[in-house]
């Protein structure tokens, strides 16, 4: 049942993004920022954590999960380090995922022939 819930929730989030892309003039980068900020706001409001526990990967894998991760990192760093945590918390919390994306992207570029779109 967990897989089904994750699939449906992730699909709803993706469908919402697809509708935004097709029905508005928002650029994909701005939609991505909206998702990250929405995850951070929902995390700050205390709504995202129970939602993520219920929806599992359906809520944590999309960009809303990344926004919540950044919020949680900043919150924890501020509690431990004070004001300086505002600047370091998000970087520490997201470092592993960002590093993995860069490393695996580079490895994939070694096996394939990446080209710039024209």
C-alpha positions as CSV (number, residue, x, y, z in Angstrom):
1,X,0.0,0.0,0.0
2,X,2.9,2.3,0.7
3,X,4.1,2.1,-2.9
4,X,0.6,2.9,-4.2
5,X,0.3,6.0,-2.0
6,X,3.8,7.2,-3.0
7,X,3.0,6.7,-6.6
8,X,-0.4,8.5,-6.5
9,X,1.0,11.4,-4.4
10,X,4.1,11.8,-6.6
11,X,1.8,11.6,-9.7
12,X,-0.5,14.3,-8.4
13,X,2.5,16.6,-7.7
14,X,3.9,15.9,-11.2
15,X,0.4,16.5,-12.8
16,X,0.1,19.8,-10.9
17,X,3.5,20.9,-12.3
18,X,2.6,19.8,-15.8
19,X,-0.6,21.8,-15.6
20,X,1.4,24.9,-14.4
21,X,3.8,24.4,-17.3
22,X,1.1,24.1,-20.0
23,X,-1.5,26.6,-18.7
24,X,0.7,29.4,-17.5
25,X,3.6,31.4,-18.9
26,X,5.8,30.4,-16.0
27,X,9.2,29.2,-17.0
28,X,10.3,25.8,-15.7
29,X,13.0,27.3,-13.5
30,X,10.3,29.5,-11.7
31,X,8.1,26.5,-11.2
32,X,11.0,24.6,-9.6
33,X,11.5,27.6,-7.3
34,X,7.8,27.6,-6.4
35,X,8.0,23.9,-5.5
36,X,11.1,24.3,-3.3
37,X,9.7,27.4,-1.5
38,X,6.3,25.6,-1.0
39,X,8.1,22.7,0.6
40,X,10.0,25.1,2.9
41,X,6.8,27.0,3.8
42,X,4.8,23.8,4.5
43,X,7.7,22.5,6.6
44,X,7.8,25.7,8.6
45,X,4.0,25.5,9.1
46,X,4.4,21.9,10.4
47,X,2.3,20.4,7.7
48,X,5.0,18.8,5.5
49,X,6.4,16.3,8.1
50,X,3.1,14.4,8.8
51,X,2.3,14.5,5.0
52,X,5.8,13.1,4.2
53,X,5.4,10.3,6.8
54,X,2.1,9.3,5.2
55,X,3.1,9.7,1.5
56,X,6.7,8.6,1.9
57,X,8.8,8.9,-1.3
58,X,5.8,10.4,-3.1
59,X,6.3,13.6,-1.0
60,X,10.0,13.5,-0.3
61,X,11.4,12.9,-3.8
62,X,9.9,15.8,-5.7
63,X,11.3,19.3,-5.2
64,X,8.9,20.0,-2.4
65,X,10.9,17.5,-0.3
66,X,14.1,19.4,-1.1
67,X,12.6,22.6,0.1
68,X,11.5,20.9,3.3
69,X,15.0,19.4,3.7
70,X,16.6,22.9,3.4
71,X,14.2,24.3,6.0
72,X,14.9,21.4,8.4
73,X,18.7,22.0,8.0
74,X,18.4,25.7,8.6
75,X,16.2,25.2,11.6
76,X,18.6,22.7,13.1
77,X,21.7,24.8,12.4
78,X,20.0,28.0,13.9
79,X,19.2,26.0,17.0
80,X,22.8,24.9,17.3
81,X,24.9,27.8,15.9
82,X,22.6,30.8,16.2
83,X,22.4,33.4,13.4
84,X,25.2,31.9,11.4
85,X,23.1,28.7,11.0
86,X,20.9,30.6,8.5
87,X,23.7,30.6,6.0
88,X,25.2,27.1,6.7
89,X,22.2,24.9,7.6
90,X,20.7,24.5,4.1
91,X,24.1,23.8,2.6
92,X,24.9,21.1,5.1
93,X,21.5,19.5,4.8
94,X,21.4,19.4,1.1
95,X,25.1,18.7,0.4
96,X,24.8,14.9,0.0
97,X,22.0,15.0,-2.5
98,X,23.5,17.9,-4.5
99,X,26.9,16.2,-4.6
100,X,25.4,12.9,-5.7
101,X,23.5,14.7,-8.5
102,X,26.7,16.3,-9.7
103,X,28.8,13.2,-9.5
104,X,26.3,10.9,-11.2
105,X,25.6,13.5,-13.8
106,X,29.3,13.8,-14.6
107,X,29.7,10.0,-14.7
108,X,26.7,9.7,-17.1
109,X,28.3,12.4,-19.4
110,X,31.3,10.1,-19.7
111,X,29.2,7.3,-21.1
112,X,26.9,9.4,-23.3
113,X,27.5,12.2,-25.8
114,X,25.9,15.2,-24.2
115,X,24.9,18.1,-26.5
116,X,23.5,21.5,-25.9
117,X,20.0,22.0,-27.2
118,X,19.6,24.4,-30.1
